[in-house]
Amino acid sequence: MTAPSPRALLVPLLVPLLLAAAPPPPTTLAPPRLEDVIPDTFSGVERVVAVGDVHGDVDALKDVLRLAGLIDEKGKWSGGKAHLVQTGDIPDRGERTREAFELLMRLEGEALAAGGRVHALLGNHEVMNMLGDLRYVSPGELASFADQSPEPDASGSPRGSNGHREAYGPKGRYGQWLRRHAAVVRIDDTLFVHGGVAPRVPAKTLAELNRWVRQDLFPGNPPGGARDAQGPLWFRGYAQGAEEGARQSLEEVLRRFGAKRMVMGHTTDRDGKIRTRFDGKAVFIDTGLSTGYGRHLAALELRGGKVTALYKEGREELVTPPAPSPPQAAPAPRGRP
């Protein structure tokens, strides 16, 4: 009988450790609190991929993640130690929001076990659903939440009304999960956010900024940044603002939070292309991924100082790190006068 290889002996030991590292399902955790520490800063990340607004189109989300090499044909994490940032607006306008949530929830654990990360940031549409603003929820999307409440919907109410409210509540499956996520994260020298961080936000650190946003998601707190029109889930000043004023505001914010650029979703570019402004300091990645917006598959990659757009047609470098300056020759020694 052949002795088992060292690798074969290690596998049974490693698997339980990796499973233990993965976050448990939301329903097994205590309900989140405003006081909870939300991770917001990450360093030493070799590869980051960012994807914009999904709006209920889980198939488009899977396709763009495959395009970026983050999942395999079976939908399992294949990105290794890469970090995926989804900049918010998973729900609304499409009918398969729950499937998109479930995909990202599963990938969080798989990525963590592989040494990577999935950051699902809060967008304005996540918050609208948590706060009961259903103006962009389609009937089919609402009905898909019907099994989330044991109580039947009131007579005359749309199907799924109770289940949707329960699911997005502080103790609901998706409400718990979303309330454990940040609105803004910094990975190495880049800020990622749904709308944009305006200069007037009442915060000097990312922890303060994320707490300000989350105040609106827990009862009994003063108004916070999740509803604020100038808050990071709604602000469009860098996408649409006048050149000089927007540039100055952006540079002020980047200095405050120790970053070189800001990556944003929220403002759709209808040509399906990732766009930059202000010498690459502002990057806009909402290309209209969902079918309702044209199904433009695009992801942003940050790697080795390069900022690259990934499309079905190929890669397009948006920002290239400057080449190092050649060494200066030492001056020749002067002779005597």
N, C-alpha and C positions, 0 to 999 in steps of 0.2 A: 504494500500500500504506500503510495507517494505521500510524503509529508506536505501539509498545506503550506502555501507560500506566505511570507510575512504580510503581503497585501491582503490575502484572504482572511488572515487572522485579525487584521485591523478593521475590516469593514463592519463586523458585528458590533465593534466597540464605538466606531465613529457614527453610525446611523442614529443611535439614540441621542448622542450629543447634538447632532445637527437638527434633529426634530425638536429637541429641547430649546434650541436657539431660535426657532421659528416662533412668531407670536401666535398665541392661541386664538381661536375664533372669538369675535367680539362678545358673543353671548356668555362666554365663560369668565369674562373679566368684570370687575366692579365697574359701575357706571363712571364715566370720566367726570372730572371736576375742573373748574377754572384754574385751580392751584396746581394742577398736574404740570410737570416739566415736559415740554414738547421739544424734542431735538431739532435744532435749526441750523447748525453749523457743522460742516464736514470738510476734511482736508486730506490731501494725499490721494485723491481719486484719479486714477489713470484715464478713465473714459466715462463721460457723462452723455446720455442721450435724453433729449427733451422732446415731448410731444404735446401739441396743443389741444384745443377743445374737441371733445368726443361727441357730445350731444346724442347719447343713446345708441350709437352705431358701433356695436361691439365687433362686428366683422371688419370694419375699417380699422378699428384699434388693433385687432390681431394682425391684420395685413401690414400695418406700419411697424409694428413691433418685430414682425418677421423680416421686413425690409431692413431694419436696423440690426438684425442678428441677435435680438434679445429673447426671442422664443423660437422653439423648433416647430416642425409641422404639426405636432400634437398639442401645441399651445403651452408647452412646459418651458420654464426659464432656461435659456442657453447663453445668457450674457455674462456668466462668470462673475467677476468682481465689478462689473460696470454698475453705474447708478442710473436708473430711469427716473426722470422727473416728468410727471403729468401735471400740467399747469392749471388744472381745474376745469369746471364745466363738463363733467361726465354726464349729468342728467339733462332732461328736457329736449323737446323737439323730435325725439326718436322714441321708439317703443321698447328698446332693449337695454335700458339703463341698469336694471338689476344684474344682467349678465356681465356688463362692463364692470360694475362694482365687484362682483364675485371674482372676475378674472384678476383684477388688481389686488384684491384681498389675498387670493391664493399666491400670486406672484410675489407679494411681499415676503411671505415665508420662504418660498423657494429661492429668491434672490439672497436673502439673508443667510440661508444655509450654504450658499455658494460663495459668500464673502462680498456680495453686492448689496444693493439697496433699491427699493422702490419708494419714491416720494410722491404721494397723491396729494397735491396741494388743494386748498379750498378755493373754489371759484364763486362768483356771485350766484350761480344757479344752484350750487349745493346749499348755500345759505338760504336762498329763497325757499327751497323745499323744506329745509329744517324749520323755517319760520312761518310756514303755511301759505306762502305766496305761490299759487299754482297756475298762474296765468299762462305759462309755457308748457304745462304738462298735458300731453295728448291723452285722449280717452283710453287708448290702448296701453299707454305707459301706466296710467293710474290703475287700470284694471289688473295689471301684472302684480300689484301689491296686495291683492285681495286676501291672500293666504296669511298675511302678516298680522291679522287681528281675528280673534275668535268671535267678535261681535259682528252681526250683520250690519250692513250699511243702512242708514236711516232711509225711510221711504222718500223717494224722489232724489236722493243723493246719487251721484255717479258711482258706479261699481269701483271698489277699491279705495274709497275715501278713507274709511277707518284704518285699513291696512297701511295705507301710505302715511297717515299721521303717526301711527305706531312705529313704523319702520324708521322714520326720520327723527323720532323723539329721542330724548337723552338715554333711554333704556332700550331703544330699538336696535335692530341688527346694523343698519346703516348709519343711524344717528350716533350710536356709540363710536363706530369706526371713524366717521368723519370728525367728530369732536376730539379725536386724538391726533389730528393732523394739523400741520402748520399752514399759515397763509403765505409765508415767505421763508425760504431757506437760502443759505449761502453755501455753495460748494466750491472750495478753493477761492478763486477770485471773482466768482459770478453769482449774482443774486437771481433767484427764480421766483416769479410771482405771477398771479393771474392777470391783473390789470396794470399795475405800476405803483411804485412807492413815491408819493408826492412829498415835496419838502415840508409841508405843514403837518405831517403825521406827528402825534405827540409821543415820540419815542426816540431814544438815542441808541438802543440796542435792539437786536432782533427779538430777544425774549420779551421786551416791553411792547414791541410792535405786534407780535403774535398774540400776546395777552389782550391788547386793545381790541383786536379783531374778535377774539373769542368771548369777550364780555357779552356780546349780543346773543351768544348761543347757550347761556346759562341764566336762569331767572334770578332776579334780585340784584342786578348790577346796573350801573349807570350806562347810558348809551355808549356803544363802542364803535369799532371801525368796520364791522361787517355790513352795516347799513349805510355808513357814511358815504356820500357821493364822491368824496375825495379820498376815501379809504382804498387800500391796495387791491380790493376785489373789483372796483368800479372805475378807477382813475384811467383816463385815456390821454393824458397830457403829453406823453412822449410819442405816442402814435400819431396824434393829430395836432399837437400844439405848434405854434410858430417857432421857426428854427432857432433863433437866438435865445429866446426866453426858455424854451424847453431844454436846450442844451445846458444852459446855466443851472437850471433846476436839477437835471439829471446828474451833473457833475457834483453838485452839492450833496445829493443823496448818496452817491457812490462813495464819496469821501467819508460821510458820516458812518456808513456801514462797512467800510473797508473792502470795497469791491472795485473791479475794473469795468464791469459791464452788467447790464440787466437784461434778462430774458423774460418775455411777456407773451401771454395769449390774449384772449378777450376781444381784440379788434381784428376782424377777419379781413385778410387780403384775398380778394376774389379771384386773383390770377393764379392762386395756388402756390405761390412762391414765398419762401421765407425772406423777410425784408430786414435791412439794417438802416439805422440812422446814426448820425453823430460819430462818424469814424468807427462804426462797429460797437459803440458803447451801449446802444439800444438794439435789441434783436427781437423781432416779432414773429411768432411761430404759429399763430392761428391761421392756417392756410385753407380752412374749410374742409376738414377731414371727413366729416359725416356726409352721408349721401345727400341729405337735404341742402348742403352747401357746395355740392359738386364732387365730393369724394376725392379730394386732392391729397394723396398720400405724401407726407413730408415729415421728416424728423431732423432735429438739430443735433450735431455731434460736437463735443468739445474734447479735444485730445491733443496732448503735446503742444499746447499753446495755439493750436489751429481751431477755428470755428468753421464747421462744414455743414452744408445743407445736404440731406440725403433724399433723393427722389428715385422713382422707378427708373428714370432715364439715366441715373448715375449720380455722382457726387459733384458738388460745387463749393469750392472754397470761398468763404465769405470774409474771413479775417485770417491773415497769415502772420505769425510772429516775425518781428523784424530780424533780419540777419545780424549776427554779431559783428561789431565793428572790427576791422582788421587791426592787428597790433601795430602800435606806432613804433617806428624805428627810433632807436636811441640817437640823440643828436651827436654829431661828430665832435670830438674834443677840440676845443679852440687852441690854436697855436699862440705863441707869445706875440705880442704886438711888436 
